[in-house]
């Protein structure tokens, strides 16, 4: 019985650790969206919640597009980084954006926290079809996004091995 408890606890730890590590791998350390080592970066942190990947960000003056509002392009860049996490938590080492679409529903005021959530819709071999939403405080939808990611071997990227 003691051996069973130990092995069950070990399996639980093993199943949690890879997901936590996979969300912020070292090759992304200088990513302008999520990289903890990026000087000008947003440092958005993502985490797994069930089948979803979630994160949050509060835009400040440096993230302004139109007066008092977050840049829509920056919102799209956060979605791009978020969608990628759905492949990472499934053990994929590298996937690239094949297509991303963003539908803007409401402006995001500076200083207003934005909550992001992404889910896998389908996986067909190396192709990941994902959906995501950005919500303002109170639950209003600021934007929705769809993306297609394709798994590739690292050797296909410049400097890849």
N, C-alpha and C positions, 0 to 999 in steps of 0.2 A: 504494500500500500504506500509506504513512504517513497519507494522508487517510482511509483505511478505519479504521485504528486509532484515529485521533482521533474519528471519528464514532461508533465503537462505544463508546469510553470516555465520550463525551458522552451517549450514550443510557443507559449504565449509571448515570451520575451523575443524569441526569434522572429515571430510574425509581426511584432510591433516595430522592431528596430529597422528592418529594411525600408519600410514605408517612411519612417522618419528621416533616415539618411537619404533616401532617393529623392526627396522633395527639394533638397538644396545641395546637390553634388558639387564637389570642388571645382570642376571646370566652369561653373557658373559664378564663381566667387567675385568676379568683376562685372557681372551682368548689371546693366544700368537700372533694371527693374528690381531684381531680387538679390543682387550680389552684396554681401556684407562688406566686401573690400572695395566697392566702387565709391570713389570720393563724391561724385555727383549723383550717385544712385538714390533710388527711392527706398531701397531695402524692404520691399514688401515681403512678408513672411507668409508662406503657404503651409497649410496643414491638411491632413486627411481627416474627413469626417464621414465615416461609413463608406459609401461608394463615391462620395463627392470629394473634391478638393476645394478648400475655402481659403479666403484671405481677406484682409481689409487694408484700407489706405485712407488717410485724411489729407486732401490736397491743401497746400499752402500757397503763398504768393508766388513762389518759384514755379508753380505748376499751372499758372494762369494762362488761359487762351484769351477769350473775350473778357472784358472787364468784370472781375469778380467771379468768374466761372473757370472750372478746370478745363484744360485743353482736351478736346475730343481725341486728338491723336495720341495723347498720353494715355487716355482711357483705353484706346485700342491696343497700345503696347502692353499694358497690364493684362488685358485679356489674352494676348499672344503668349505671354509668360505663364499665365494660369492654365490655358489649354494644354500646354506642353507637359504640365505635371501629371496629367491623366495617363500619359504613356509611361512616364518615369515610375509611377507607383505600381505599374504592371510589369516592372522589371526591364523595360526597354532602355538601353544605354543611350541611344541617340535617335531623335526624331526631328524632322524639319517641317516647317509650315509649308503646306502646299496651297492652302487657301484659308483666308479668314474674312469674315463679314461681321460688321457691327451695325446694329440698328439702334440709333439714339432715340430715347423716349422722353427724357427730361434732363434739363441742365443740372450740372453738379456744382453747387456753390462752394467756394473756397471755405475751408474750415469744417466742412460737412463730411463726416465719415462715410465711406462707401464700402459695402460688404460685397464680396465676390463669391460666387459658387459655380463650379463647373462639374459636368457629368459626362461620362462616356455614353454615347448613343449606340454606337456599333463599332465592332472591330472586324475588319476583313483582311486577314493576313497581316501585312505590314501597314495597313491603313487604319487610322483612328478617326472616327467621326464624333465630334464633341459639341456640346452646347454649354453656354455659360450665361449668367445674369449678374448685373451689378445693381445693388439696391441702396437707396438712401436711407437715412434714419427714418423710422416709421414704416419702412417696407415698400415705398414707391420704387418702381423699376426705373432706373436711370438709363440702362442700356442692356441689350441682349446680343449675344454673339454666337456664331457657328464657325467651326474650324475643321479643317482636314489636316492631319499630320501623317507623315510617312516615315516609318522606321528606316534608317539607313545605317550601314556599317561606318564606324568612325574613320576608316581609311578613305572614305569618299569626300571628307572635308579637307580643306587646306591644312597641312601640318598634322593630319590624322595618322594614326598608326594602325 
